[in-house]
Amino acid sequence: DEAIAIPGKQFINVMEALVLIEASVQVLKMEVTNPCLLDLGEIAAYALNRLPPLYATTEEGASFQRQRGKEELRELITQKVKEAIARSPMPG
């Protein structure tokens, strides 16, 4: 099966932004004490594959999903990002 591009896509997965923010924070904290080059894309993809999507079609819906993600799924997001980092190969 091939991915299908949808012209003028009218929906977003708010979970992607929440995961990227959390991954960035955790990686930056690690790099303060242990400079390494972790792949944010790989970390985000691993975590996203283990988290529920939060799709929205309007800004109001995106705001609702963002709040829901922050309130109800924060710990799960943090946990899945930590797992992803732990499984990431350390360069060098």
Backbone torsions as a table, in degrees:
resi	resn	phi	psi	omega
1	ASP	NA	141.1	179.0
2	GLU	-107.3	150.3	174.3
3	ALA	-69.7	142.5	-178.3
4	ILE	-110.5	126.2	176.3
5	ALA	-79.5	132.6	179.8
6	ILE	-108.8	110.4	179.8
7	PRO	-59.2	135.0	178.1
8	GLY	60.8	39.4	179.7
9	LYS	-45.5	130.0	-175.6
10	GLN	-113.2	27.7	179.1
11	PHE	-146.1	155.6	177.7
12	ILE	-134.9	156.8	173.3
13	ASN	-104.0	101.8	-177.1
14	VAL	-60.3	-26.5	-179.7
15	MET	-58.5	-32.4	-179.3
16	GLU	-58.2	-47.0	-179.8
17	ALA	-66.2	-41.5	-179.9
18	LEU	-61.7	-41.4	179.9
19	VAL	-69.0	-42.9	179.9
20	LEU	-62.6	-39.7	178.0
21	ILE	-63.6	-48.4	-179.5
22	GLU	-62.7	-42.2	179.2
23	ALA	-63.4	-42.4	179.6
24	SER	-61.4	-44.4	179.9
25	VAL	-61.9	-48.0	-177.6
26	GLN	-65.9	-41.0	-179.9
27	VAL	-66.4	-42.3	178.7
28	LEU	-61.5	-41.0	177.7
29	LYS	-61.1	-40.7	179.6
30	MET	-67.0	-41.2	-173.9
31	GLU	-72.2	-15.9	176.1
32	VAL	-64.3	-41.4	-177.5
33	THR	-99.8	-21.0	-176.1
34	ASN	-144.8	85.2	-178.3
35	PRO	-57.6	122.1	177.5
36	CYS	-151.7	164.3	-178.5
37	LEU	-111.7	91.9	177.7
38	LEU	-90.5	146.5	-178.7
39	ASP	-87.8	104.7	-178.6
40	LEU	-59.2	-36.3	179.3
41	GLY	-61.7	-44.7	179.0
42	GLU	-66.0	-41.4	179.5
43	ILE	-62.9	-46.7	-179.5
44	ALA	-63.6	-44.1	-178.6
45	ALA	-62.3	-43.1	179.0
46	TYR	-59.3	-49.8	-177.8
47	ALA	-65.3	-44.2	-178.4
48	LEU	-61.5	-33.4	178.5
49	ASN	-70.9	-9.0	-178.7
50	ARG	-118.3	10.4	-179.5
51	LEU	-124.3	154.0	177.8
52	PRO	-73.2	143.8	176.1
53	PRO	-73.4	153.8	176.3
54	LEU	-126.4	76.7	-176.6
55	TYR	-78.4	147.3	176.6
56	ALA	-145.9	152.3	179.3
57	THR	-115.8	-10.0	178.7
58	THR	-131.8	166.1	177.1
59	GLU	-64.7	-37.2	177.5
60	GLU	-63.1	-44.1	178.2
61	GLY	-64.2	-40.2	179.0
62	ALA	-64.3	-40.2	178.8
63	SER	-63.2	-43.2	177.9
64	PHE	-61.3	-47.6	-178.3
65	GLN	-65.8	-38.9	178.3
66	ARG	-60.5	-46.7	180.0
67	GLN	-63.8	-43.4	178.2
68	ARG	-59.7	-44.5	179.3
69	GLY	-61.7	-42.7	-178.9
70	LYS	-68.8	-37.1	-176.4
71	GLU	-84.3	-47.6	-171.4
72	GLU	-93.8	-25.6	-171.2
73	LEU	-118.6	5.5	-176.2
74	ARG	-54.7	-49.8	-177.2
75	GLU	-64.6	-39.7	179.5
76	LEU	-66.2	-40.6	177.5
77	ILE	-60.9	-49.1	179.9
78	THR	-58.1	-44.3	-178.8
79	GLN	-63.4	-45.9	-176.8
80	LYS	-69.0	-34.2	176.2
81	VAL	-68.0	-41.0	176.8
82	LYS	-60.4	-42.8	177.3
83	GLU	-60.5	-43.5	-178.4
84	ALA	-62.3	-42.3	179.3
85	ILE	-65.9	-41.5	-180.0
86	ALA	-62.5	-30.9	-179.3
87	ARG	-88.5	-9.9	-178.3
88	SER	-71.9	136.3	175.3
89	PRO	-68.0	133.8	177.4
90	MET	-85.7	120.3	-179.5
91	PRO	-65.3	154.4	174.2
92	GLY	99.3	NA	NA
